[in-house]
């Protein structure tokens, strides 16, 4: 019990530090300012959408992009990454209804050293010509009609080189409601948005589904080529832009349907969600067994010890262990409540964070196992 007491006390100290010393990562108030001044000049924007076998989700996402109410000049470039399901045909059919001009193009065969998505993005950037701003978004992201104008106004008002919004992910199924809010919570814990938005700070992050970048900033950073093999391409892009003096901003998407950014890709059951996380988890740890061990120990200490200690204290009659365990669990729950509110979940759902963290721990270990079995970062028939 003495050892458990010390470990539980250490876990509580970790939570107290995380709550106040990790950039207030748990807060969900970082959004684009609601009263943005309109730019005196609306720059030309090219919207680049890499798409591989996305015929099923395009009817839910592409019409919103084509219907953007942007006061300046804008066009959409959909890069069909050698799809086998008629993605290009679906895109052209959807564009027949009007809206922003749409270009559908297929890149050359994928060369060695590139991920498919970034090779497609590079092709789209080339087709964008001299457009001042590049709006990089995914084929499974739906946008409200004011999204593009809001991003551009935010970039111009803040003189930012990269503006990114974390899309609201689907929470329609029970597993999505359990896993998805924690996904955003853990991402913010790894990359506190306030630290990322600090000019000159070491932390840099973006959300790949909704990133507006200045063409000059991308060129100064070395172009898409500089991140060509990155599996976690959004964070890599933000680092490249920030490393070369660019100013970046990352926040959560609005709930307002006019300017929302919403993921429409369904994750039915635990399996697809598991693969979504495990696909890139070990890459996040730079494929280091030492970092993997540290992550497993850290997740266990921070997320699993408090409820386990509370249970042990209640069963054995150890009041100190019980009190410390409950205190750590309470701080953990308190930091998770803003995210559960953001996703419209019951406050009681925050109590399940230790169980969700255990699932993420297992997904991370599985990510390492798949990497060493030669199946790491598998996506749409490709493995990196």
C-alpha positions in Angstrom: 0.0 0.0 0.0 2.9 2.4 0.6 4.2 2.0 -2.9 0.7 2.4 -4.3 0.3 5.5 -2.2 3.4 7.1 -3.6 2.5 6.1 -7.2 -1.0 7.5 -6.8 0.4 10.7 -5.3 2.7 11.1 -8.3 -0.2 10.6 -10.6 -2.1 13.3 -8.9 0.9 15.7 -9.1 1.1 14.9 -12.9 -2.6 15.8 -13.3 -2.2 19.1 -11.4 0.7 20.0 -13.6 -1.2 19.0 -16.8 -4.2 21.0 -15.8 -2.3 24.3 -15.4 1.1 23.8 -17.1 0.4 22.2 -20.5 -1.0 25.2 -22.3 -4.5 24.8 -20.9 -4.9 22.1 -23.6 -8.3 21.1 -22.2 -10.0 24.3 -23.0 -12.2 24.4 -26.2 -12.5 28.2 -26.6 -10.0 28.7 -29.4 -12.1 29.5 -32.4 -11.9 32.0 -35.3 -13.0 35.4 -34.0 -16.7 35.8 -34.6 -16.4 39.5 -35.7 -13.6 39.4 -38.1 -13.0 42.6 -40.2 -13.4 42.0 -43.9 -10.2 42.2 -45.9 -9.8 45.2 -48.2 -8.7 42.6 -50.8 -9.9 39.0 -51.1 -6.9 37.0 -52.3 -7.4 34.3 -55.0 -7.8 30.8 -53.4 -7.2 27.4 -54.9 -9.0 24.6 -53.0 -7.0 21.4 -53.3 -8.7 18.1 -52.5 -6.8 14.8 -52.7 -9.2 11.9 -53.2 -8.6 8.2 -53.5 -11.6 5.9 -53.7 -13.9 8.6 -52.2 -17.0 8.1 -54.4 -19.1 7.2 -51.4 -18.4 10.4 -49.3 -18.0 13.0 -52.1 -21.8 13.6 -52.4 -21.7 14.6 -48.7 -18.7 16.9 -48.9 -18.0 18.3 -52.4 -21.3 20.2 -52.8 -20.4 22.3 -49.8 -17.0 23.2 -51.2 -18.5 24.1 -54.6 -21.2 26.3 -52.8 -18.7 28.4 -50.9 -19.8 32.1 -50.7 -16.4 33.6 -51.2 -16.3 37.2 -52.3 -13.0 36.8 -54.2 -11.8 34.4 -56.9 -11.7 30.7 -56.0 -11.7 27.4 -57.7 -11.6 23.7 -56.6 -9.0 21.2 -57.8 -9.9 17.6 -57.0 -6.9 15.3 -57.5 -8.1 11.8 -58.2 -5.4 9.6 -56.8 -5.8 6.6 -59.2 -9.2 5.6 -57.7 -10.9 2.4 -58.7 -14.5 3.4 -57.7 -15.3 6.2 -60.1 -14.3 9.1 -57.8 -13.6 11.4 -60.8 -16.9 10.7 -62.5 -18.8 11.4 -59.3 -17.0 14.7 -58.8 -17.7 15.9 -62.3 -21.4 14.9 -62.0 -21.7 16.9 -58.7 -20.1 19.9 -60.3 -22.7 20.0 -63.0 -25.0 21.6 -60.5 -23.0 24.8 -60.5 -20.9 26.7 -58.0 -17.1 27.2 -57.9 -15.2 26.0 -61.0 -14.0 22.4 -60.6 -10.9 20.9 -62.1 -10.5 17.1 -61.8 -7.0 15.7 -62.5 -5.0 12.6 -62.0 -1.3 12.8 -60.9 1.5 10.7 -62.4 2.2 7.3 -60.8 3.4 7.5 -57.2 7.2 7.8 -56.9 9.2 6.2 -54.1 9.5 8.2 -51.0 6.1 9.9 -51.2 2.9 9.2 -49.5 -0.1 9.1 -51.9 -1.9 12.0 -50.3 1.1 14.3 -50.4 1.9 13.4 -54.0 -1.7 14.2 -54.9 -1.5 17.5 -52.9 1.7 18.4 -54.8 0.0 17.8 -58.1 -2.9 20.0 -57.0 -0.6 22.8 -55.8 1.1 22.8 -59.2 -2.3 23.1 -60.9 -3.1 26.0 -58.6 -0.6 28.2 -60.4 -0.1 31.6 -58.7 -3.1 31.5 -56.4 -2.2 33.5 -53.3 -3.8 31.1 -50.9 -4.1 27.3 -50.9 -7.0 25.7 -49.1 -6.0 22.1 -48.3 -8.9 19.9 -47.3 -9.8 16.2 -47.4 -12.5 14.5 -49.5 -14.4 13.4 -46.4 -14.7 16.9 -44.9 -17.9 18.9 -45.4 -17.8 22.7 -45.1 -20.4 25.3 -44.4 -20.9 27.9 -47.1 -19.0 30.6 -45.1 -16.0 28.4 -44.1 -13.6 29.7 -46.8 -14.4 33.3 -46.3 -14.0 32.9 -42.5 -10.6 31.3 -42.9 -9.3 33.9 -45.3 -10.6 36.8 -43.1 -8.9 35.2 -40.1 -5.6 34.8 -42.0 -5.7 38.4 -43.3 -6.7 40.0 -40.0 -4.0 38.1 -38.1 -1.4 38.2 -40.9 -1.1 34.4 -40.6 0.6 32.1 -43.0 -1.3 29.0 -42.0 -4.8 28.9 -40.5 -6.2 25.5 -39.6 -9.4 24.2 -37.9 -9.9 20.8 -36.3 -13.0 19.4 -38.0 -15.8 18.2 -35.8 -15.7 14.4 -36.2 -18.7 12.2 -36.4 -20.2 10.9 -33.1 -23.3 9.1 -34.4 -22.5 5.6 -33.0 -21.7 4.5 -29.5 -18.1 3.7 -30.3 -17.6 7.1 -32.1 -19.0 8.8 -29.0 -16.5 7.0 -26.8 -13.4 7.3 -29.0 -13.8 10.5 -31.0 -13.8 13.3 -28.3 -10.8 11.6 -26.7 -9.0 11.7 -30.0 -9.2 15.5 -30.1 -8.5 15.8 -26.4 -5.3 13.7 -26.7 -4.2 15.6 -29.8 -4.6 18.9 -27.9 -2.7 17.4 -25.0 0.2 16.5 -27.3 0.1 19.8 -29.2 -1.5 22.4 -27.0 -3.2 24.9 -29.4 -2.1 27.9 -27.5 1.5 26.9 -27.6 1.2 26.1 -31.3 -0.3 29.5 -32.0 2.5 31.3 -30.2 4.9 33.0 -32.7 8.3 31.5 -32.4 7.2 28.7 -30.1 8.6 25.2 -30.6 5.2 23.5 -30.7 3.5 23.5 -34.2 0.4 21.7 -35.3 -2.4 21.8 -37.8 -5.4 19.8 -38.8 -5.1 18.3 -42.3 -8.8 18.3 -43.1 -8.9 22.1 -43.0 -5.7 24.1 -43.6 -5.4 27.4 -45.4 -1.7 28.2 -46.3 -0.1 31.1 -48.2 1.6 29.9 -51.3 4.6 32.1 -50.5 4.9 30.5 -47.0 4.7 27.0 -48.5 7.4 27.8 -51.1 9.6 29.4 -48.4 9.3 26.2 -46.3 10.4 24.1 -49.3 7.1 23.1 -50.9 5.2 19.9 -50.4 8.5 18.1 -51.2 9.9 18.9 -47.8 7.2 16.7 -46.1 6.7 14.2 -48.9 7.1 11.1 -46.8 5.2 12.3 -43.7 2.4 10.1 -42.4 1.2 12.8 -40.0 1.4 15.4 -42.8 -0.6 18.2 -41.1 1.7 18.5 -38.1 4.7 18.3 -40.5 3.3 21.1 -42.6 2.8 23.3 -39.6 6.4 22.6 -38.4 7.8 23.4 -41.9 5.9 26.7 -42.1 6.8 27.7 -38.6 10.4 26.7 -38.9 10.9 29.1 -41.7 9.4 32.1 -39.9 5.7 31.6 -40.7 2.9 32.3 -38.3 0.4 29.6 -37.7 -3.0 29.3 -36.0 -5.0 26.2 -35.0 -8.4 26.1 -33.3 -11.6 24.0 -33.2 -14.3 24.3 -35.8 -17.5 26.2 -35.1 -20.8 24.5 -34.4 -22.6 27.1 -36.6 -23.7 25.2 -39.7 -22.8 28.2 -41.9 -19.1 28.0 -41.1 -18.7 24.5 -39.7 -16.1 22.0 -40.7 -17.5 18.5 -40.3 -16.0 15.0 -41.0 -18.6 12.8 -42.8 -16.6 9.6 -42.9 -18.5 7.0 -40.9 -16.6 4.7 -38.4 -19.1 1.9 -37.7 -17.8 -0.3 -34.9 -14.6 -0.3 -33.0 -12.5 -1.8 -35.9 -12.4 1.2 -38.2 -11.7 3.6 -35.3 -9.0 1.3 -34.1 -7.3 1.4 -37.5 -7.7 5.2 -37.7 -5.6 5.6 -34.5 -3.2 2.7 -34.9 -2.4 3.7 -38.5 -0.2 6.7 -37.3 0.3 6.2 -33.6 3.7 4.6 -33.8 4.8 7.1 -36.5 3.9 9.8 -33.9 6.5 8.1 -31.6 9.1 8.2 -34.5 9.1 4.4 -34.5 11.1 4.4 -31.3 10.7 1.4 -28.9 12.0 3.6 -26.1 9.3 6.2 -26.7 6.7 3.5 -27.0 7.7 2.1 -23.6 7.6 5.6 -22.1 4.2 6.2 -23.6 2.8 3.0 -22.2 4.2 3.8 -18.7 3.0 7.4 -18.9 -0.5 6.6 -20.0 -0.7 4.0 -17.3 0.5 6.3 -14.6 -1.7 9.3 -15.7 -4.9 7.6 -16.8 -5.1 4.1 -15.2 -3.6 4.6 -11.8 -6.2 7.0 -10.4 -9.3 4.8 -10.9 -7.3 1.7 -10.0 -6.1 3.3 -6.8 -9.6 4.5 -5.9 -10.9 1.0 -6.3 -8.0 -0.5 -4.3 -8.4 2.0 -1.5 -12.2 1.4 -1.3 -11.7 -2.4 -1.2 -8.8 -2.5 1.3 -9.9 0.4 3.4 -7.0 2.6 2.6 -8.4 6.1 3.0 -5.2 7.9 1.8 -5.0 5.9 -1.4 -8.7 6.2 -1.9 -8.6 10.0 -1.5 -5.6 10.5 -3.8 -7.1 8.2 -6.4 -10.4 10.0 -6.4 -8.6 13.4 -6.5 -6.6 12.4 -9.5 -9.7 11.0 -11.2 -11.6 14.2 -10.5 -8.9 16.4 -12.0 -8.8 14.2 -15.1 -12.5 14.3 -15.4 -12.6 18.0 -15.0 -10.2 18.6 -17.9 -12.2 16.3 -20.1 -15.6 18.0 -19.5 -15.1 20.9 -21.9 -14.5 18.4 -24.8 -17.5 16.3 -23.9 -19.6 19.5 -23.9 -18.2 20.5 -27.3 -19.4 17.2 -28.7 -22.7 17.4 -26.9 -22.1 14.4 -24.6 -23.4 13.9 -21.1 -21.0 15.1 -18.3 -21.0 11.5 -17.0 -19.2 10.4 -20.2 -16.1 12.2 -18.9 -15.8 9.5 -16.1 -15.1 6.9 -18.9 -11.9 8.6 -20.0 -9.6 6.0 -18.2 -11.3 3.2 -20.2 -10.9 5.1 -23.4 -7.2 5.8 -22.6 -6.7 2.1 -22.1 -8.1 1.5 -25.6 -5.7 4.1 -27.0 -2.8 2.5 -25.2 -3.6 -0.8 -26.8 -4.0 0.9 -30.2 -0.6 2.4 -29.8 1.0 -0.9 -29.0 -0.9 -2.5 -32.0 0.5 0.3 -34.2 4.0 -0.7 -33.3 3.2 -4.4 -33.9 1.8 -3.6 -37.3 4.9 -1.5 -38.1 7.3 -4.4 -37.4 5.1 -6.8 -39.3 5.4 -4.5 -42.4 1.8 -3.3 -42.2 2.3 0.2 -40.8 0.3 3.2 -41.9 -1.9 1.2 -44.3 -4.4 3.3 -46.2 -6.5 2.6 -49.3 -4.3 -0.3 -50.4 -0.9 1.3 -49.7 1.4 0.7 -46.8 4.1 3.2 -45.7 
